Amino acid sequence: MIALLIVLANVVLLVTGQLLWKVTLNKYPLKSWDSILTILLQPSMIAGCVLFVLATLIWFYALSRYDLSRVYPLQSMAYVLGAVGGVLFFKETITMTQWLGMVIILVGVVVFAKA
């Protein structure tokens, strides 16, 4: 159960970083290579990068304590949280089939975590 919580913290940081990157790129679309520096210097882009670094440090901790075969499948929670974040923050739409897929992923995570 502790491994699940550690990976969940990792996933939350990763997804939050992705959401911040999406906020930045919605405001400053990548139109050419000349715009990259402007994009990279935006506070929300920098914050997303910081969260990715923190998530990576947590991932290192998880890898040092648990088997890769045990923790890596738990990261599939990122797919679900990322999709839900798209709906909540960017008004994206998800089909019933996609919702079903996310439920299947979460059921798989629960089954896997209890194994």
N, C-alpha and C positions, 0 to 999 in steps of 0.2 A: 504494500500500500504506500509506503514511503517513496518507492521508486516512481509510482504513478504521480504523486504530488510533485516530486522534483521535475519530472518530465512535463507536467502540466504548467509549472512555473516557466519552464523553458519555452513551451508552446505559446503561452500568453504573451511573453516578451517578444517572441518572433512575430506573432500575428499583429501585435500592437505596432511593432516597427514597420511591418508591411502596410498597415493602415496609414501610418504617418507618411510613408513614401508615396502612397496613392494620393493623399491630400496634397502633397507637394506637386506631384505630377499632374494633378487636375488643374492646379493653379498655374503651373509652369510646364506646359507640355514639351516633351523632347522633340523639337522640330529639326534640330541640326546638332552637329557635334559642338558648334560654338556655344550652344545653350547649356552644356553640361556643367560648366563651372558655376553659372548662376544657380542652377538646380542644386548642386552639391552644397552650396553655401547657405541654403535656406534653413532656418532654425528647425523646421519640422523634419527636413531630410537628415540633419545632423542628429536630432533626437532619435530618429528611427535607427540610425547607425549605432548610436550609443546603446540602445535597447538590444540590437543584434549582438553587440560585444558582450553585454551582460548575459544574454541568452546563451551565447557560446561558452562563457565561463561556467554557467550552470550545467551545460551539456558536458563539458569536460569533467565536472564533478560526477555527474551521472555515469559517464563512461568509466571513471576510475573506481566506482563502487559496485556497478552492476554489469551483468553480461549484456553485450550489444544486442544479442538475440532477444533479450528481455525488454530493453528500453526502446529500441528503435521502432518497433511496431506501434508503440504508444504515441509516437509523434504524429500518427495519422489524425489525431485530434486537431491538428493545425488546419487540415482541410475543412473541417466543420466550422471551427471558429473563424477562419478566414471568410468562408461563405456567409456566415451569419453577420460578420462585420460589414461585408459588402451590402447586405440588405439594410442593416441598421444605420450605417453612416453614409452610404452612397445611393440609397434608394434603388438598389439593384433588385431584379426579380429572380426568383428561383422556382423552377417547376416542381410539381408534385413528385416526379421521378427523381429529381435532385434531392428533395427533402427525404425521400425514401432511402436514397443512397447514403445520406448523412446519418440517418437513424441506424442503418446497417453498420456503418463505420463505428458509431458509438457503442452499439451492442457488441461488436467485435472487440473494442477496447476493453469493455467491462469483462467480457469472457476471458480475454487474454490476461488482464490484470489479476484475475482471480485464479488463474492456472498456476 
